[in-house]
Amino acid sequence: MIHRIDPDGVFSLPDLVSQISVPAGLNLAFISGQVAWDEEGRVVGEGDHTAQAAQVARRVDRLLDALGAQRQDIVKETIYVVDYEPHLVPGILDALHGAPPPSSTMVGVAQLFAPEFLIEVEYVVALPDRTQGVAR
């Protein structure tokens, strides 16, 4: 069984994608690729990689809260970056990371699902023992 979660306060397209999937018995959660949408579905930081990364971090904090988790519970992240250049890395990672940083992969891509998005990040989260694999 897989528990699927679309928390309030995080813009979502529930008929198309689940924001969080928690497989029974794994004590892991998988967070779908997050982009720089605000609560109403408007793009934040158009044209600015760092601003978009900061908005992704705010969204992820809300999703983690729905799981009873925190940034230090992130096991793995995959970061997709449009128009990747090495000088972008510090701004993107500073916006996304707590301490300690998770295992991470950054991939330069030609485009994401819509041209205004420059960053998309997906996560694997270790659920704290208190959640027993089920979001609250």
C-alpha positions in Angstrom: 0.0 0.0 0.0 1.2 3.5 -0.8 -0.1 6.5 1.2 -0.3 9.6 -1.1 -0.2 13.1 0.4 -1.0 16.5 -1.0 -0.8 18.8 2.0 -2.8 22.0 2.3 -0.8 25.2 1.7 1.3 23.7 -1.2 0.0 24.3 -4.7 -0.6 21.0 -6.3 -2.1 19.3 -9.3 -3.6 16.3 -7.5 -5.2 14.8 -10.6 -1.8 14.6 -12.2 0.8 14.0 -9.5 1.0 13.3 -5.8 3.3 15.6 -3.9 4.4 12.9 -1.5 4.3 9.1 -1.7 4.9 6.9 1.4 5.2 3.2 0.7 4.0 1.1 3.7 6.8 -0.5 5.6 9.8 1.4 4.1 9.9 4.4 6.5 10.8 6.5 3.5 8.9 9.2 1.7 9.4 10.3 -1.9 8.7 13.9 -2.7 7.8 14.7 -6.3 9.9 17.2 -8.2 9.3 20.7 -6.7 9.3 23.9 -8.7 9.0 27.6 -7.7 5.3 27.8 -7.4 3.7 29.9 -4.6 0.6 28.8 -2.8 -1.6 30.1 -5.6 0.4 28.4 -8.4 2.2 31.5 -9.5 5.9 31.3 -10.5 8.3 32.9 -8.0 11.7 34.2 -9.2 11.2 33.9 -12.9 14.7 34.1 -14.6 16.6 33.7 -11.3 17.9 30.3 -10.3 18.7 31.2 -6.7 15.3 32.8 -6.1 13.6 29.7 -7.5 15.8 27.4 -5.4 14.7 29.4 -2.3 11.0 29.0 -3.2 11.5 25.3 -3.7 13.1 25.1 -0.2 10.0 26.9 1.2 7.7 24.4 -0.5 9.8 21.4 0.7 9.8 22.7 4.3 5.9 22.6 4.2 6.0 19.1 2.7 8.5 17.9 5.3 6.3 19.4 8.1 3.4 17.4 6.8 5.6 14.3 7.3 6.8 15.3 10.8 10.3 15.6 9.2 12.9 18.2 8.9 15.7 19.0 6.3 18.2 16.8 8.2 15.9 13.9 7.4 16.4 14.3 3.6 18.5 11.3 2.4 18.8 12.2 -1.3 18.0 15.0 -3.6 18.2 15.3 -7.3 18.4 18.9 -8.7 17.5 19.6 -12.3 18.9 22.9 -13.6 18.0 24.6 -16.9 20.9 26.7 -18.4 23.3 25.1 -15.9 26.7 26.8 -15.3 29.1 26.0 -12.5 28.8 29.5 -11.0 25.1 28.8 -10.2 26.0 25.9 -7.8 26.7 27.9 -4.5 23.5 29.9 -4.7 21.3 26.9 -5.5 22.8 24.7 -2.8 22.9 27.5 -0.2 19.1 28.0 -0.8 18.2 24.3 -0.6 20.4 22.9 2.1 20.1 22.6 5.8 22.9 21.0 7.8 24.1 18.4 7.3 23.6 18.4 3.5 22.0 15.3 1.9 23.5 13.1 -0.8 22.9 15.1 -3.9 23.0 15.0 -7.7 22.7 18.1 -9.9 21.8 17.6 -13.5 21.9 20.2 -16.3 18.8 19.9 -18.5 17.6 21.7 -21.7 14.2 22.4 -20.2 11.6 21.5 -17.6 7.9 21.0 -18.1 7.3 24.8 -18.5 9.8 27.4 -19.8 9.5 29.7 -16.7 11.0 27.1 -14.4 14.8 26.9 -14.0 15.0 24.5 -11.1 13.2 21.3 -10.1 14.2 19.2 -7.1 13.0 15.7 -6.0 13.7 14.2 -2.6 13.9 11.0 -0.7 13.2 11.5 3.0 13.8 9.1 5.9 10.8 9.4 8.1 11.4 10.0 11.8 10.6 6.9 13.9 7.6 8.7 15.5 5.8 8.7 12.1 6.1 4.9 11.6 5.9 5.5 7.8 2.6 7.3 7.8 2.3 11.1 7.5 0.3 12.9 10.1 
